[in-house]
């Protein structure tokens, strides 16, 4: 059997995908990808991470102004969730009124790097996706 570069690549990508989807035998009983995507896959978490990654730190209201459409409650819930997962650090300053700043942790920065790669892929392939959507819509109407 002859293995071409394309065949080898397909096997390698397939094996890599299967490895990611396999539930580890670490006692947690969760697929790490599904667990993490459930926590950070919503638009508010992704936007919060991207905005916090664009600067060193942000105060709550500064971050809220940057994320169009997010409510105060949703930002609070999102930041608490990201803090729980160790992606965001919250620092409270003993001032009147209290000043609270948020920043990405080193774990959050490593996630930001992966999100940037995803964003680059999305920007590069947006025209192809738009074209595929238009072709699909035209086929559905026919």
C-alpha positions as CSV (number, residue, x, y, z in Angstrom):
1,X,0.0,0.0,0.0
2,X,1.4,3.3,-1.0
3,X,1.1,6.2,1.5
4,X,1.2,9.6,0.0
5,X,1.9,12.8,1.8
6,X,-1.8,13.7,1.7
7,X,-2.8,10.2,3.1
8,X,-0.3,10.5,5.8
9,X,-1.5,14.0,6.7
10,X,-5.1,12.8,6.8
11,X,-4.2,10.0,9.2
12,X,-2.2,12.4,11.3
13,X,-5.0,14.9,11.5
14,X,-7.6,12.2,12.1
15,X,-5.5,10.7,14.9
16,X,-5.0,14.1,16.4
17,X,-8.7,14.9,16.3
18,X,-9.5,11.5,17.9
19,X,-7.0,12.1,20.6
20,X,-8.6,15.4,21.5
21,X,-12.0,13.9,21.5
22,X,-11.1,10.9,23.7
23,X,-12.1,11.2,27.4
24,X,-9.0,10.9,29.5
25,X,-8.7,8.2,32.1
26,X,-7.7,10.8,34.8
27,X,-10.8,10.3,37.0
28,X,-12.4,13.5,35.8
29,X,-14.6,11.7,33.3
30,X,-14.9,14.8,31.0
31,X,-13.7,15.4,27.5
32,X,-11.4,18.4,28.1
33,X,-12.4,20.0,24.8
34,X,-16.1,19.9,25.5
35,X,-15.6,21.0,29.1
36,X,-13.5,24.0,28.1
37,X,-15.7,25.0,25.2
38,X,-18.7,24.9,27.5
39,X,-17.0,27.5,29.7
40,X,-15.3,29.8,27.2
41,X,-17.1,29.1,23.9
42,X,-19.7,31.8,24.4
43,X,-19.3,35.2,22.8
44,X,-18.9,37.1,26.1
45,X,-16.1,35.0,27.4
46,X,-14.2,35.1,24.1
47,X,-14.7,38.9,23.8
48,X,-13.6,39.4,27.4
49,X,-10.5,37.4,26.9
50,X,-9.7,39.2,23.6
51,X,-10.2,42.7,25.2
52,X,-8.2,41.8,28.3
53,X,-5.5,40.5,26.1
54,X,-5.3,43.7,24.2
55,X,-4.1,45.7,27.3
56,X,-2.3,45.0,30.5
57,X,-5.4,45.3,32.7
58,X,-8.9,46.9,32.7
59,X,-11.3,48.1,35.2
60,X,-14.8,46.6,35.1
61,X,-16.5,49.6,33.5
62,X,-13.7,50.0,31.0
63,X,-14.2,46.4,29.9
64,X,-18.0,46.8,29.8
65,X,-17.7,49.9,27.5
66,X,-15.4,47.9,25.1
67,X,-17.8,44.9,24.9
68,X,-20.8,46.2,23.0
69,X,-24.1,44.8,24.2
70,X,-23.0,43.1,27.4
71,X,-25.0,43.8,30.5
72,X,-23.4,44.5,33.9
73,X,-24.8,41.2,35.2
74,X,-23.5,39.2,32.3
75,X,-20.0,40.7,32.5
76,X,-20.0,40.0,36.3
77,X,-21.0,36.3,35.6
78,X,-18.5,36.0,32.8
79,X,-15.6,37.4,34.7
80,X,-16.4,35.3,37.7
81,X,-16.4,32.2,35.5
82,X,-13.1,33.1,33.9
83,X,-11.6,33.8,37.3
84,X,-12.8,30.4,38.6
85,X,-11.1,28.7,35.7
86,X,-7.8,30.6,36.4
87,X,-7.9,32.6,33.2
88,X,-8.5,36.0,34.7
89,X,-7.1,37.6,37.8
90,X,-9.1,40.1,39.8
91,X,-7.2,42.7,41.9
92,X,-9.1,44.9,44.4
93,X,-7.4,48.1,45.6
94,X,-8.2,49.4,49.1
95,X,-9.5,52.8,47.9
96,X,-12.7,54.7,48.3
97,X,-14.5,54.0,46.1
98,X,-12.9,50.5,45.7
99,X,-11.0,50.0,42.4
100,X,-11.1,46.6,40.8
101,X,-8.9,45.6,37.9
102,X,-8.9,42.5,35.7
103,X,-6.1,41.0,33.8
104,X,-5.3,37.7,32.1
105,X,-3.3,35.2,34.0
106,X,-0.5,33.2,32.2
107,X,-3.1,30.5,31.6
108,X,-5.4,33.1,30.1
109,X,-2.6,34.4,27.9
110,X,-1.9,30.9,26.6
111,X,-5.6,30.6,25.7
112,X,-5.5,34.1,24.0
113,X,-2.7,32.8,21.8
114,X,-4.9,29.9,20.6
115,X,-7.8,32.3,20.1
116,X,-5.6,34.6,18.0
117,X,-4.8,31.6,15.8
118,X,-8.5,30.9,15.5
119,X,-9.2,34.5,14.7
120,X,-6.5,34.6,12.0
121,X,-8.0,31.4,10.5
122,X,-11.5,33.0,10.5
123,X,-10.3,36.2,8.9
124,X,-8.4,34.3,6.2
125,X,-11.3,32.0,5.4
126,X,-14.2,34.4,5.8
127,X,-14.6,35.0,2.0
128,X,-14.7,31.2,1.3
129,X,-17.3,30.7,4.1
130,X,-19.4,33.6,2.8
131,X,-19.2,32.1,-0.7
132,X,-20.2,28.7,0.5
133,X,-23.2,30.1,2.4
134,X,-24.4,32.0,-0.6
135,X,-24.0,28.9,-2.8
136,X,-25.9,26.8,-0.2
137,X,-28.7,29.4,0.0
138,X,-29.0,29.5,-3.8
139,X,-29.2,25.7,-3.9
140,X,-31.9,25.7,-1.2
141,X,-34.0,28.3,-3.1
142,X,-33.8,26.3,-6.4
